[in-house]
Every structure is written in structure tokens, then in C-alpha cells.
Amino acid sequence: MQRPVLAFVDDEKNVIDGLRRLLRGYRKEWDMRFYTSADEALADMEGSHFDVVVSDMRMPGINGGQFLKAVQAQSPDTFRIALSGYADSELTLASIHAIHQFINKPASADTIAKALQRALFTCSWLSNQTLKDELGAIENLPALPSVYNELMADIQSENSTANSLAVIIERDLALTTEILRIVSSSFFGLVTHVASTSHAVSLLGPEVIKNIALVSSVIKSLPCDDRNIDRLANISTRAHSSGVLAKKLIRALDATVKDQDHAHLAAMLSQLGELVLLQYRNPPSNDVDTPLVGAYLLSVWNLPFAIIEAVRWHQNPGISEFKADTVLATVHAAWAFHQCMEDHGRICPDYPLLDTEYIQSSFGSEVLETWLAEANDFFTSEG
């Protein structure tokens, strides 16, 4: 089997030599190539494919951001990692949509190796050319312009708080995802677990939030007609509703606070694949697995695996390898209940898309009955 090709770029030879020493134990697993200039790496890319590229951000000539943008244009499915320090914040923000993942400097061999293994695992999800074609050209997710306008008005208000901003942000799936992607990256040196959208807002601050919203609201890559705007709004509304329902359902389980937060976020993000394909490939190819698209993007954006796995298998938890998974079961139930309401206008205990066997075998029939009652009350009050 052909070894994956990994490229490392840094203008300082001692750094490159250090990376070479740190990763010496992986020589048999990976074909590793080391460069002291971005030009040299780009020249080699013309004759071979890189699975993963790791680049320093601050380099003379072509800096790391410019280099990773060039890699994105030349080989969209190459996984792009930035080695960055806190002094590189302005440079990194300017090229944030060309970067899949950040690693803070200095980094240990274990940190770098785990990031590379995760990147290669993510790349392995691209098992068919159709999915590669679907995802290759994506740079960023669009946000509804109205959400950006609301954020600007709130930020300028004297009464603006992290909670008031979070309420606006959570109405839009794309903007929520973008903020979570950024706050979850190691670049900002923040906490590893983000408890809520308001937590993310308080960590990033209003100025960074404003910049993220501005970039996300400018849809350059696709002309959107009125029909798409309406569908995008419907997806975002349902995402927010799913998150609220998941939060209600998981209370019936002996779930940790972290699991509750993950279920809430994963339920919101479960429509991500549909949103992406709507905006960038309309109509999407019939053989594209939309949950896989969403899970893939969450993986490259370095969100917690509990969220990634729940998004990946939320439609079919029974065929996953995750038995009695609290987050997955909750997100699946929230998704299935919404589908049932769309199909029948009421909650049906025998709805075929609801995997009652998975829920009952994992948590018992009492939880299933509680969830059915909770969903019925939720949609009654929503209506």
C-alpha cells in the first residue's frame, strides 16, 4: 500500500531539522518531505500529490497564509495545517479559510503526530471521487446577511452581552459552525471544551465575532436566488430547533454536562452537509452522503469527536460502531422527531426512521417513552 505523502515547510533550517527528528519514528508509515521555502514545496506539488501540508505562518517571500492558499487552489483536497504562534494572529486570520487546522508553537512530537494521524484519518473518509468533487472547492460557509446585520446592531448597543450575541448567532447554522470551528482550534490557545455558543462568543470577543460574521456573510462563490435563500433560512431554523429539542431530550439520561453540550451542538450541526451542498452544489449529486459531508467538515475543523460521530451517524445509529452512545442517540431522536413532524404532522411511536431498537437497547423502554412525550410537548408548544 502506498504511503501517504506529508510535506513540512519552514524557512528556518533548525526548525525543519527538529521536525525531522521529532517524527523519525514515523518514517516507515509516512513519506515525509521537508522544505525550507514555499516555492520549493509548490514546485514539487506540480509532479506529486501531498496528502497533508504543514506550514509555518511567518516566512519571507511567500508567507504561510499565501502558501496554504496556493496549495488550496492547486490541490483542494490536501489537508492544510498551520504552525502558528500568538504573534501570527493577524496573518492567520487573513488566511483562515485556507487552513483546516492550527498547531500552536512550540509543539511536542506527540501533539504533531496526533494532528497528522487525525488529518490522515479524515482524508480516508474521502472514499469516492464524487465526494472529493463536492468538497474540494469549498472555502467557507455562508451566513445569512440578516444575521450579520442583527449582530452589528447588537454589538453597537450598550446592552450587548455574550448571551445576546449568542442568541442571534444560533439562529444561523453556518455562522454557528464557523465560530465553533475557530474557537475550537488551538490557534487561539483557548480551552479545549467550549460549553456553549455564548461561551465561544465571550472567549473570542465582539471584534473577532464581527470579522467572522462579515467574511461569512459575503457569498462570493455562488449566486443565490430567492429559492435558495428561503431554503437556507429553513435549514437554519430547523438546526436551532433541533438543538433545543436535543437539550430537552438528554435531560432524561444521566448525562454529563459535556455530553449535554455536545448533544445540543451536534443536533444543530446535523444539517451541515445539506447546507453545504445546497450552497455549493445545487442540486447536489444523488450519491453524496450528506451526513458524511457534514462530519468530514467538522473533523477537519477539529471539533470534538463526539459531535463528529453524532453528525455522521445521526440518521442510522444502529449501523455505527457506537453502542449506547448518549450524544448519538439524543441527536438521532431529535432528527427523527423533526422528520416525523414533517411527514405526518405529529409524533408517531412506530415512525420507521426512528431507531427505537437502538434507543431501547441502549437506555431502556422508559427513556423512549419519555422522549416521545417530550417531543410531543415540544412541537405542541412550538406550534
N, C-alpha and C positions, 0 to 999 in steps of 0.2 A: 504494500500500500504506500502511495506517495506521501511523503511527509509534508505537513503544512509549512508554508514559507512565511517567516516573520522578519520584518525589517525594522531596524532601530536607527534613528537619526539624531545626532547631536554634534554640534560643531566643536565641542571640547573632546579631544582625543582621550584624556584621562577618564571622562565620563563613559565614553564608548568602551574603553578597556575595562572599566569597572562593571558595566553591564555584561560584557562578555564573560568576566569571571563569575559574576553572580549567577548566571544562567548556564554555566558549564555543564551542570548535571542533566540538562535537557537536550544536549547535542544529538542524542540518538532519536529523540522524539520529534524534534523540530529542525527545519532547515533555517538557521538564523543568519541574517546578513546585517552587517554593521556599516554605517556610513557617517562621515564627518561633514557632509554637505547635503542639502536638499536637492541640489542639481544632480548630484551623483545618483541619488536614490531614484529620482524621476527618470533619469536616463536608463537605469536598469529596468524600470517598470515597463518600458516600451517592448522589452523582449521576454518578460516573465510576469506572472501574476503573484501579487502579495496577498496572503490571507489576512494578515494583521500588520498594521504600521504603528510604531510607537515613536513619537517625535517630541523633542524639546520644543518649547514655545519661543524662547528668546534666542534667535540665531541671526548672524549677519547676512546680508543679501536677502534671500527668501526666508522670512521668519516661519515659525511653526504653523501659525494660522494660515498663511498663504500656501505653505506646502501641503497641509491637510486639505485645503480647498482644491488644490490641483489634483491630489490623489482622488478626492471625491469625484471630480469631473472625469478623470481618466479611468478610474475603476470604482464605480459606485458601491459595489458590494464588498470592498475591502473594509475591514473593521479598523476604525481610526481612534487611536488613543493619544492623549496629550500628557506629557510630563510637565507639570507646571508648578511654580511657586506662587506665593501670595503677591509678589511684585508683578506678576504677569496678568493681573486681573483684567485690566483694560484691553490688553491684547487678546486674551482668551474670550472675553465677552464679544469682541468684534467678529470672532470666527466660530461662535458657539455651535452653529448649525452644521458645521463640517466635522464636529467632534462627537464621537459616540460615548467616550468615557474619559475621565480625568484620573491621573495618579499624582498625588502630592509628592513633591521632592522635599527631602530625600526619602527614598522608598527602599524597603528591605527586599531581599531576593524573594521571600515568601509572598509579600504583597504583590510584586510584579508578576510572579509566576501564577498566582491565583487569578489575577486580572487577565492574563493571557489565556489560561485554561478556560475561563468563563467566556472570553471572546471566541475562542475556537469552538466551544460547545454551542454558542449562539449561532456561529456560522454553519454548524452542522444541521441546524433547523432548515436551512435553505436547501431542501432536498429536491426541488424541481425548478426548472428554468422559468416557469411561469411566475412563481413567487419572487424570484430574483428580478424579473422584469417589472413586477408590480412595485417592488420596494426600492429598486436601485436609484431612481431619480428623486426620491423624496428628500427634501431638505428640512422642512419644518411644517408643523401642523397649523392650519389657520384657526384663528379665533373669530367669533362673531364681532363685527365692528361695533355693534351696540354695547357689548360688554366692555370694550375698551373705553367708549365714551362714558359709561357709568363709572368705571374705575377712575377716570380722570376727574370727574365731578366729585367723587368721594374723597380722593386724595387731597383735592383743593379745599375740602370742607374742614372747618375747625373741629368737627365732631368725628373725623375719620379715625378708625381703630383697625387693628388687625382683624378683628371679628367682622366688622362691617365690610372690609375688603374681601374677606373670605366668602361671605355670603354672595357677593357679586361674582367672584371667580368661579364658585362651584356651580353656577348656572351654565357654565360652558366647559364641555369636556376637553376640548383642545387646549384651552388656556390652563385648566387644572393640571393636565398631563405635562405641559411644558414647565410649569412651575415646580411640580414634583420631580421632574427629571433633573432640573438644575439644582434644587435644594438637596437632592439625594446624592449628587456627585461629590466626590472627595475634593474637588477643586476649591470649594468654599470653606473646607475644613470644619464643617458643621457636624451636628450629631448624626449618628448612623440611623436612628429611628425618628421619623417625623410623625408626630402623633395626629396631626390634622392639617387641613389647609390653612387654618388661622395660625397654626404653629409655623408652617412654612413661610407665611407672609411676615410674621414677626421676626423670623430669622433673616430673611432676605432684605426686608425694609422696603418702604414705598417706592424709592427711586428705582431699585432693581426690578421690582414688580412692574412699574410703569414701562421700563425698557422692554421687558419680556412681552408685555401686552402689545406694545407698539409694533414690535417685529412680527408677532403672531397675527396681528390684525391686517397686515399688508399682504394680500394674496396676489403674488406675482406670477405664480406658475400655472394658474388655471383660471380661465374666465368662468365665473359662476353666474348662471342665470337664476331667475327668481325661484324656479322649481328647486334648485339645489340649496338655496338659502333656506327655504322652508323645511326641506328635509334635514339640513344641518341643525336647524333650531329644534326639530322634533327629536333628533338623536340626543342633543344636549339636554333637553328637558327630561327625557327618559333616563339618561345617565344619572342625573341628580336624584330623580325619584327612586331609582334602583338603589342608590347609596343610602337613602333614608330608610327604605324598606329593609335592607340588609342589616342596618343598625338595630332596627326593631326586632328582627328575627333572631339575631345572635344572642340577644338577652335571655333567650330560653335555654341557652347552653352555659356550661360552666367555663366560659371563655375568658382568657386573659385580656387585659386592656389592649395589648398589642394586637391580638387576634381580632378584637372588635374594630380597631382602627384599620387593619388590613382588609377586613371584610367590607367595610364602608368604602375604602378607596378602590378595591378590586371591582366591586359592583358598579361603581361609577365608570371605571375604565373598561368594563366588559364590552362596551360598544366601540372601542377604539378602532378595531380593524375595519368595521363598517364605515366609520367616519373617514378614515384614511383613504379607503378605496373610493368612497363617494367623491372626495375632493380631487384625488389624483388619477383615478382610473374609472371614469364614469362612461358607460356602465362597466363594473368590474368583471373580470373573467369568471366564468361559471365554476371553474375548477379550483379557485383560490379559497383556501380555508381562512375565513375572516378571523376566527379566534386565534389562529396561528399568527396571522399578521399582527394582531394586537399584542400577543405575547412576545413576539420577536422584537417589536419596537420597545416594549417595556424592559426586555432583557438588555438590549444594547444601551438603554438609558439607565441601567444599573438600579432599577427598583428592586425591592425585596422579593426573593423567590416565592414567598407565599402568595404575593399578589400576582406574579407572573404565572404561576401554576394554576391559580384560580381562574384567571382570564383565559388561559389555554384550554382548560377542560370544563369550563362552566356550563357548556351545553351538554356534555356527556361525561359526567364524573365517574360513571361506572367503568369506563374503559381506560381510566387513568391508573397510575400505579399508586395513587394516594388514597388509602382507605381510611375512613373515619376522620377525614380532614375537615376541621371546623370551618376554616375560611372557605374552602372549595364548596362544601355543602351549602353554606349560607348564600354564597354568590349564585350558585346554581338555582336554589329555591327562589331567590329574588328575580332572576332572569325568567324562570319558568312561569312564575305567577304573572309577570308582566305579559308574557306571550299568551297565557291563558285568557287574560282580560281582553287582549286584542282580538283573540279568536272567538271568544264566547261571551264576553261582557260580564263574566262572573268567575269566581274561583271554583274549579272542578277538582275534587279529590282524585279522580281517575284520569286526569289530563295526561295524555301519552308522553309529552315532553318532560314531565316531572318525574324524575327518577326516584320514586318512592322506596324502591328496594335499597338504593344506596343510603338514603336518609334513615330508614328504619334499621338497617343492619348496622349502621354507624352509631345511632343515638337512641333508637327505640321508637315505638309507635306513638308514644306520648308526645315526643318532640314534633313529629309530623302533624299530629292533631293540633298542637299549639300553633305551629306555623301556619296551618290552613286558616285557623281562626284569626291570627294576627294579620294575615294577608287580606282576608275578607274585611276586617275592620279598617285596614289601611286604605284600601281602594274605596270603601264606602265613604270614609271621611274626606278622601281626595276628591271624590266626585261631587 
